Amino acid sequence: AAQSGAAPPSGRRGAGAVPGSSTTAPAAAMSGARLSESDKALLAEKGLGFLVDTIEQTQRDADRAFVIHAAALVFLMQCGFAMLTVGCVRTKNTKYILLKNLLDSCASALGFWAVGYGIAYGASEGGNPIIGNEYFFLVGFPMEDAHLWFFQFAFAATAATIVSGAVAE
């Protein structure tokens, strides 16, 4: 029988093990995964139940920050496509192309806000199984998911810019 705190037969400590400790920390808290009910119970048993909400909120905040960062990088692809398009047209059309790319972003934002997100991600319960039937003009949209809207908008706007560059001049 294994003693408490002894290393597993493979010679390695289990996931979430704290070196030099005879106890193991919840594996989910160490690995970035969501806390399981057993992890929550273990924290409560050790008198650390108050940390559960803090850990979960920190994980949600980190997820949001990552998605917003990724969306910003995708949105910055607009600049790269604008420069690529400008390099492929005559000098006299440079201002026109840059303005067109700016207006593509604006029109994409309005279109995705008005109908795009609703068509793509609106729940289809009792409606069409292919096209969503809610969240048009983001009515009823849970604002804690605004980072997801921005992420999807960035891709939609970038796709529109690629198409406009393909038909330039």
N, C-alpha and C positions, 0 to 999 in steps of 0.2 A: 504494500500500500504506500502510496506517495504521501510524504509529509507536506504540511502546509508550507508553501513558499519554495518547495523544492522544484528544480528545473524538470521539465518534461523529459521522457526517456531519450528524445532526440538530442538532448544537451542544450536546446534553445529554450528560452523563456517564451511564454505564450504572448499573443498579441495584446498590447496594452500593458505589459508588465513594466513596472517601474524598477530600474536597476537599483540594487541595494535594499530593496523593500521586500518584506515577506508577503505583501498583498499585491493584487493587481488592480490597476485603475480600469475603469470601464473602457473597453476596447474602442467603442464607438466614439467616445470623447477624444481619444488620442488619434484616431484615424480620419476624422472629419465626417464620418457617417452619422446618420441620425441616431439619437439615443433610443435604445430598445427599452421595453418595459423592465427587463431584468437590470439594465444599467441604471434606470431611474430608481428602482427599488434598492440597489446597492448604494447609490448616493444617499438616499433617504436613510438607510440603515446606518451609515457612517456619520449621520448628522449633517450631510451636505445637500440635502434636498432643495435648499434655496438656490443652488447652482443650476438646477435643471432648466429653469426659465432663461437664465443668463446664457447658458451654453446654446440652447436652441435659438435664442434671438441672435447671438453672435454668428451662428451658422447661417441663419437667414440673411443677415446683413452681408456676410462674406459672399454668399451666392449672388445677391443683388449687385454688389460691387463688381464681381467678376463679369456678370452679364452686361452691365452698363459699360465696362471697359471694353469688352469684346464688341459691343455695338458701336462704340466710338471708333474703334479701329476699322470696322467694316464701313462706317460712314465716311471715314477719311479716305477710303478707296475712291470716293467721288473726286477728290483732288487729283489722284493719280490718273484716273480716266480723263479728267479735263485736260491735264497736261499732255496725255497721249493724243487726244483728239486735236488739240491745238497744234501739236507737232506734225499732224498729218494734213492740215489744211493750209491754204494760202494765208499770208500775213493779214490781208485785208479782212478776213473772216474771224480773226482771233477773238475780238470783243463779242461778236455774235455767238460764238461757240461757248464762251465762258458764261455769258448771260443765259444761254439756253440750258447749260448745266445747272446754274443756280435756280432757274425756274423749274427745271425737272425735279429738284429737291423739294421745292415749295409745293408744286402740284402733287408730288408723291405723298407728302405729309398730309395734305388736305384729303386726297383720295383714300389713303389708307385709314385715316381717322374716320372719314364718313362711311365708307362701305368695305374697304379691304379687310380690316380685322374681323368685321362681322361675318363676311363671307368665308374667310379662312378658318376662324376659330370660334365663332358663335355656336353655342350648343344647338344641336339639331333634334332635341327631344320633341317628338310630335310633329316634326317638320321634315324637310328634305334631308335624307341621310348624307348627301354629298356637300351641300352648301348650308352654312350656319344660318340661324334665323334670329339671332340677337346680337347685341353689342354694336349695332349700327350707330354711328355718331358717338360711340362708346357709352351709350345709355345703359346703365346698370353694370358697367364694367367695374370690377373691384380695383380700386386705385393702388392697392398694395402690389398689383401685378403690372404697374406701369412700365417697369423695366423690361418686361417681356414684350410689351407693345413697341417700345423703342427698338429693341433688338430686331423684331420682325420688320418694322418700318425701314430700318437701315438696309436690310437686304432688298426690300421692294424698291427703295429709292436707287440703290446701286444698280439693280437690274434695269431700271428705266434709263439710267445714265449710259449704260453699256449700249443699249439699243439706239439712243440718240447719237452716240458717237459713231455707230456703224453706218448711219445714214447721213453723216455730215458731208456736206459739199458733194 
